[in-house]
Amino acid sequence: DASVVDAKTGTVVHTLPLDGRPEFAVGDGNGLVYLNLKDKSEVVRIDAHKLSIDARWSLAPCKSPTGISMDIQRRRLFVGCANRLMAIVNTGQGRVIATVPIGSGCDATAFDPQGGLAFSSNGDGTLTVVRENGPDRFVVVENVATKIGARTMALDSQRQRIYLATAAF
């Protein structure tokens, strides 16, 4: 389920059945929320104004999605998946327009609007960097070595820094 919480009171005002196992969500700033369903390999679009699910899209060939981030200006989702793919989704058309290879064990994705880059943090000790090379053409720029298990990520786009957390294994 996805619950809508009143930010002022902290109370649940509505609950939406998802028919799947939610993993992560991202909002577009205009009332639409995109949420991964890990067991269905789908993205669900929630209209926060109407408190309803208004679309479901397959992520094929992407399987078991985890991280999701968004280029709000170009209306693109970047979805990291367990089968070592990042799916790029056009939210206007509701379909996967490209996939690129990423490392294994993806947990998070991030999009930096300043640099126009998408990132996938991978448990195998890599950070995959992706760039759009033309309309709906995406390429892997680099796989940066990190630490094994560094899959939890935060992006500070103002300082142009990515933070990854892991433990010593």
C-alpha positions as CSV (number, residue, x, y, z in Angstrom):
1,D,0.0,0.0,0.0
2,A,0.9,3.7,-0.3
3,S,-0.3,6.0,2.3
4,V,-1.0,9.7,1.9
5,V,0.0,11.6,5.1
6,D,-1.1,15.1,5.9
7,A,2.2,16.9,6.5
8,K,0.7,19.3,9.0
9,T,-1.1,16.8,11.2
10,G,0.9,13.6,10.6
11,T,-2.3,11.7,10.0
12,V,-3.0,9.2,7.2
13,V,-5.7,10.7,4.9
14,H,-5.8,8.0,2.3
15,T,-4.3,4.6,1.5
16,L,-3.9,3.3,-2.0
17,P,-3.6,-0.5,-2.6
18,L,-0.6,-1.1,-4.9
19,D,-1.0,-4.8,-5.8
20,G,2.8,-5.2,-5.4
21,R,5.8,-4.6,-3.3
22,P,6.9,-1.0,-3.3
23,E,10.6,-0.1,-3.2
24,F,11.2,3.6,-3.7
25,A,9.4,6.7,-5.0
26,V,10.1,10.1,-6.6
27,G,7.9,13.1,-7.1
28,D,7.8,15.5,-10.0
29,G,7.0,18.6,-7.9
30,N,3.6,19.0,-9.6
31,G,1.6,16.3,-7.8
32,L,2.7,13.1,-9.6
33,V,4.6,10.5,-7.7
34,Y,6.3,7.6,-9.5
35,L,6.9,4.4,-7.4
36,N,8.7,1.1,-8.2
37,L,7.0,-2.2,-7.6
38,K,9.9,-4.6,-7.1
39,D,8.0,-7.9,-7.5
40,K,6.0,-6.7,-10.6
41,S,8.9,-4.9,-12.4
42,E,6.5,-1.9,-12.9
43,V,6.3,1.8,-12.2
44,V,3.1,3.1,-10.7
45,R,2.1,6.7,-11.2
46,I,0.1,8.3,-8.4
47,D,-1.8,11.5,-8.8
48,A,-1.4,13.1,-5.4
49,H,-4.2,15.7,-6.1
50,K,-6.8,13.0,-6.9
51,L,-5.4,10.5,-4.5
52,S,-5.4,7.8,-7.1
53,I,-3.2,5.6,-9.2
54,D,-3.6,6.7,-12.8
55,A,-1.0,4.6,-14.7
56,R,1.1,1.4,-14.5
57,W,4.0,0.8,-16.8
58,S,6.1,-2.3,-17.4
59,L,9.9,-1.8,-17.0
60,A,10.8,-4.8,-19.2
61,P,13.5,-5.8,-19.8
62,C,14.4,-4.4,-16.4
63,K,13.7,-6.8,-13.5
64,S,13.3,-6.1,-9.7
65,P,13.6,-2.3,-9.7
66,T,15.1,-0.6,-6.7
67,G,16.3,3.0,-7.0
68,I,14.3,5.6,-9.0
69,S,15.2,9.2,-9.7
70,M,13.9,11.8,-12.2
71,D,15.0,14.4,-14.7
72,I,12.0,16.7,-14.1
73,Q,12.7,19.0,-17.0
74,R,12.9,16.2,-19.6
75,R,10.3,14.0,-17.9
76,R,12.6,11.0,-17.6
77,L,12.8,8.4,-14.9
78,F,16.1,6.5,-14.1
79,V,15.3,3.1,-12.6
80,G,18.1,0.8,-11.3
81,C,17.3,-2.9,-11.5
82,A,18.6,-6.1,-10.1
83,N,19.4,-7.6,-13.5
84,R,22.2,-5.0,-14.0
85,L,20.2,-2.6,-16.1
86,M,19.1,1.0,-15.7
87,A,15.8,1.6,-17.5
88,I,15.1,5.1,-18.7
89,V,11.4,5.8,-18.8
90,N,9.6,8.6,-20.7
91,T,6.8,9.7,-18.4
92,G,4.8,11.3,-21.1
93,Q,4.6,8.1,-23.1
94,G,4.8,5.7,-20.1
95,R,7.4,3.4,-21.7
96,V,11.0,2.4,-21.4
97,I,12.9,4.3,-24.1
98,A,16.4,3.0,-23.3
99,T,18.4,0.7,-21.1
100,V,22.1,0.9,-20.1
101,P,24.2,-1.7,-18.2
102,I,25.1,-0.9,-14.6
103,G,26.9,-2.8,-11.8
104,S,25.3,-5.5,-9.7
105,G,23.5,-4.9,-6.5
106,C,22.0,-1.5,-7.4
107,D,20.1,0.1,-4.5
108,A,19.8,3.8,-5.5
109,T,19.8,6.1,-8.5
110,A,20.2,9.9,-8.5
111,F,19.9,12.5,-11.2
112,D,22.0,15.7,-11.3
113,P,20.2,18.4,-13.2
114,Q,23.3,20.6,-13.2
115,G,25.5,18.1,-14.9
116,G,22.7,16.2,-16.8
117,L,24.0,12.9,-15.3
118,A,22.3,9.9,-13.8
119,F,24.0,7.7,-11.3
120,S,23.5,4.1,-10.0
121,S,25.1,3.1,-6.8
122,N,26.0,-0.6,-6.9
123,G,26.8,-3.1,-4.1
124,D,29.6,-4.6,-6.3
125,G,31.8,-1.5,-5.5
126,T,30.9,0.6,-8.6
127,L,29.1,3.9,-9.3
128,T,27.7,3.9,-12.8
129,V,27.6,7.3,-14.5
130,V,25.1,7.8,-17.4
131,R,24.6,10.7,-19.8
132,E,22.1,11.5,-22.5
133,N,24.0,11.6,-25.8
134,G,21.1,12.8,-28.0
135,P,17.3,12.5,-27.9
136,D,16.6,9.3,-26.0
137,R,20.2,8.0,-26.5
138,F,21.9,7.2,-23.2
139,V,25.5,6.0,-22.6
140,V,27.5,4.9,-19.7
141,V,30.2,7.5,-19.2
142,E,32.1,5.6,-16.5
143,N,32.0,3.0,-13.8
144,V,33.7,4.6,-10.9
145,A,35.3,2.3,-8.3
146,T,33.8,2.7,-4.8
147,K,33.8,0.2,-1.9
148,I,32.0,-3.1,-1.8
149,G,28.5,-2.6,-0.4
150,A,28.4,1.1,-1.0
151,R,24.9,1.1,-2.4
152,T,23.1,3.7,-0.2
153,M,23.5,7.1,-2.0
154,A,22.7,10.8,-1.5
155,L,23.5,13.5,-4.1
156,D,24.3,17.1,-3.3
157,S,23.9,18.7,-6.7
158,Q,24.8,22.1,-5.4
159,R,28.2,21.0,-4.3
160,Q,28.5,18.4,-7.0
161,R,29.1,15.5,-4.6
162,I,27.8,12.1,-4.1
163,Y,27.8,10.4,-0.7
164,L,27.9,6.6,-0.4
165,A,27.6,4.6,2.8
166,T,29.0,1.2,3.5
167,A,30.6,-0.9,6.3
168,A,34.0,-2.5,6.4
169,F,33.5,-6.1,5.3
